[in-house]
């Protein structure tokens, strides 16, 4: 990163500084500003990704929520060419092999049983649909490792260069520990040609067993594995999904392992109203209120409230050191991507000379323009 100091004449307020950083990498993004990546036409996906790029988010992994099997397959086929041409950095499948009790805003009716032979055939078809000239378009899949058949899912994903990412899980500490051992045992790198690609736990804390002092659950184990460099963990830094103080503490504990993600949806950055997350209806409140989108008709959090540049501003406002904050939104999540897709370009931001945070609005420059 490079900072250009501001200057001013005596007696005048200081001019803003400019800060050049790597472009931001959002490895978990369902959509933005009215566009749901899983269902929108390709031209709308291009428009939303371009808008995010102009706000400094230069690499976007399109996250597909759990859908009926044929619709999820169609979405992969529709979006894989956007990975091939560089519009998207990859695809992330959030399901359908998730725990019913922890499905959150995912469609419970469309969850699949990984032990079902039909589901295994479906997975093979989806992975085949993800093949493109630049390699596998699908870079990660969220799954619940305690389900019967989960080991076969892990094997199928790793054989295709896809990271199996635990999440939406009711696993105990022992069950998740066994999965982490399977995925990260010495000599069993998921991607031998690129050992930096390690699994990332899908939105740590959210949609999994919580922590209690007499029943600690999986969180301490996952944090130990992250601190040891065996895996990475996602955090949604919108101030709603995880307490800001805890986000700060975890970035201090394992700064090289925390991927801050937006988990944004069509309702993020959109006017008040009802939108979709795949098949699920979600509600955006008044933008001035700053609330996170919810499932229509109830209080379940249904996506992040800010895009990734907003999450970066939150980190800086909460007191996360600049270097750690930038790594969490750029170089650490970039390790989800194959090496040939990690070039993010550079973003030049205007910073507030008094507060030291990045000013709201678009960055000054994206160098070079990355999108076609």
Beta strands, then each sheet from edge to edge (+ up, - down):
strand 1: 2-4
strand 2: 17-22
strand 3: 24-29
strand 4: 31-32
strand 5: 35-36
strand 6: 57-65
strand 7: 90-94
strand 8: 131-132
strand 9: 135-136
strand 10: 138-143
strand 11: 163-166
strand 12: 200-201
strand 13: 232-236
strand 14: 258-261
strand 15: 273-277
strand 16: 280-284
strand 17: 294-295
strand 18: 346-351
strand 19: 365-367
sheet 1: 1+ 2- 18+ 19-
sheet 2: 3+ 6+ 7+ 10+ 11+
sheet 3: 4+ 5-
sheet 4: 8+ 9-
sheet 5: 12+ 13+ 14+
sheet 6: 15+ 16- 17+
end
